[in-house]
Amino acid sequence: MAALTQSDGVPAKVTRFIYLTAARSGEARGTVWSEIDFDGKVLAIPKKRMKAGKEHRVPLCDSVIDILKEVAPLRAERRGALLFPGQKAGKPLSDVAVSNALHIAT
């Protein structure tokens, strides 16, 4: 986690997000800002994005809130709803990028 925290890259940030929320890669990469409740510190993943087909609510620790603050500028830069946007507009970060970030941690 220390190595991931030192990386400024989006793949490292989404990997930290995955570790801290126990979300699947696709769920994390597809997270949009409207699914985050900052006041209640909760991520609400809608049932249409969940493998089990029902809404999943995840409490967010302060470390996750810090990650969200780190990626917030991407929202304005890339004008998208995704927390972790990929290189193409409107597309999430690739699973390969996340997999590569895992090698930072090992």
GIQUI-V887789 format. One record per residue. N is the residue number from 1. RES is the residue in one letter. NEAR is the number of other C-alpha atoms within 12 Angstrom. D_CENTER is the distance of its C-alpha to the mean C-alpha in whole Angstrom. Layout:
n = {N N}
res = {RES RES}
near = {NEAR NEAR}
d_center = {D_CENTER D_CENTER}
This chain:
n = {1 2 3 4 5 6 7 8 9 10 11 12 13 14 15 16 17 18 19 20 21 22 23 24 25 26 27 28 29 30 31 32 33 34 35 36 37 38 39 40 41 42 43 44 45 46 47 48 49 50 51 52 53 54 55 56 57 58 59 60 61 62 63 64 65 66 67 68 69 70 71 72 73 74 75 76 77 78 79 80 81 82 83 84 85 86 87 88 89 90 91 92 93 94 95 96 97 98 99 100 101 102 103 104 105 106}
res = {M A A L T Q S D G V P A K V T R F I Y L T A A R S G E A R G T V W S E I D F D G K V L A I P K K R M K A G K E H R V P L C D S V I D I L K E V A P L R A E R R G A L L F P G Q K A G K P L S D V A V S N A L H I A T}
near = {22 13 18 27 25 15 21 18 26 35 37 34 41 47 43 40 39 32 25 24 30 21 28 25 31 27 36 40 37 32 34 30 28 18 28 27 19 20 10 16 21 22 33 29 32 22 15 14 23 21 16 13 11 13 17 23 21 25 24 28 20 17 21 31 27 19 33 32 19 24 30 24 19 25 23 14 16 21 20 26 27 35 41 48 37 28 18 14 17 21 22 30 33 25 26 17 25 33 21 20 30 24 16 23 21 11}
d_center = {15 18 17 14 14 17 15 14 12 9 9 10 7 4 8 8 5 7 10 10 9 11 9 10 8 9 8 4 5 7 6 8 10 13 11 11 14 14 18 18 14 13 10 13 12 15 17 17 14 15 17 19 20 19 17 15 14 12 14 12 13 14 12 9 11 12 8 8 11 11 9 11 14 12 13 16 17 15 16 14 12 8 6 6 9 12 15 17 16 15 13 10 9 12 12 15 13 10 14 15 13 14 18 17 17 20}
